[in-house]
Amino acid sequence: MRKARFFAVLLIPALLPACSSDTPNQDTGLIVGGIAGGIIGNQVGKGTGNVLATVAGAVVGGIVGSEIGRSM
């Protein structure tokens, strides 16, 4: 089960660039932000909320990373 969570954290940011524009910095920011957010969310959540915190962290991190990359 632990491996499934890890792969979910890596899979979500990898799929999100399909929703973004053609800006390479925005794509890079999306991936890096999603991975970082997933890792931070995994550390914050406990018990059954750990998966939800990991997914939420990956989504929020991807959005923030994408916006930072777009502004560069």
C-alpha positions in Angstrom: 0.0 0.0 0.0 2.9 2.3 0.7 4.2 1.9 -2.8 0.8 2.7 -4.3 0.7 6.1 -2.4 4.2 6.9 -3.7 3.3 6.2 -7.3 0.1 8.2 -6.9 2.1 11.2 -5.8 4.4 10.8 -8.9 1.5 10.1 -11.3 -0.7 13.1 -10.5 1.9 15.8 -11.4 2.9 13.8 -14.5 -0.6 13.9 -15.8 -1.3 17.6 -15.0 0.9 19.1 -17.8 -1.6 17.9 -20.3 -4.0 20.6 -19.0 -1.5 23.5 -19.2 -0.4 25.7 -22.1 2.7 25.5 -24.3 5.0 27.4 -21.9 7.9 25.2 -20.9 8.5 27.1 -17.6 4.9 26.6 -16.7 5.1 22.9 -17.3 8.3 22.6 -15.3 6.8 24.6 -12.4 3.7 22.4 -12.5 5.7 19.2 -12.2 8.2 20.4 -9.6 5.4 22.1 -7.6 3.2 19.0 -7.8 5.9 16.7 -6.5 7.0 19.0 -3.8 3.4 19.6 -2.7 2.7 15.8 -2.6 5.8 15.2 -0.5 4.8 18.0 2.0 1.2 16.8 2.0 2.4 13.3 2.8 4.3 14.6 5.8 1.3 16.6 7.1 -1.4 14.0 6.9 -1.8 11.2 9.4 -3.8 7.9 9.3 -6.4 7.7 6.6 -6.1 11.4 5.9 -2.6 10.9 4.7 -3.7 10.0 1.2 -6.1 12.9 1.0 -3.4 15.3 2.3 -0.9 13.9 -0.3 -3.3 14.3 -3.2 -4.4 17.8 -2.0 -0.7 18.8 -1.6 0.1 17.6 -5.1 -2.8 19.5 -6.7 -2.1 22.7 -4.8 1.6 22.5 -5.3 1.0 21.9 -9.1 -1.2 25.0 -9.3 1.2 27.2 -7.4 4.2 25.8 -9.3 2.5 26.4 -12.6 1.7 30.0 -11.7 5.3 30.7 -10.6 6.6 29.1 -13.8 4.2 31.1 -16.0 5.4 34.4 -14.4 9.0 33.5 -15.2 
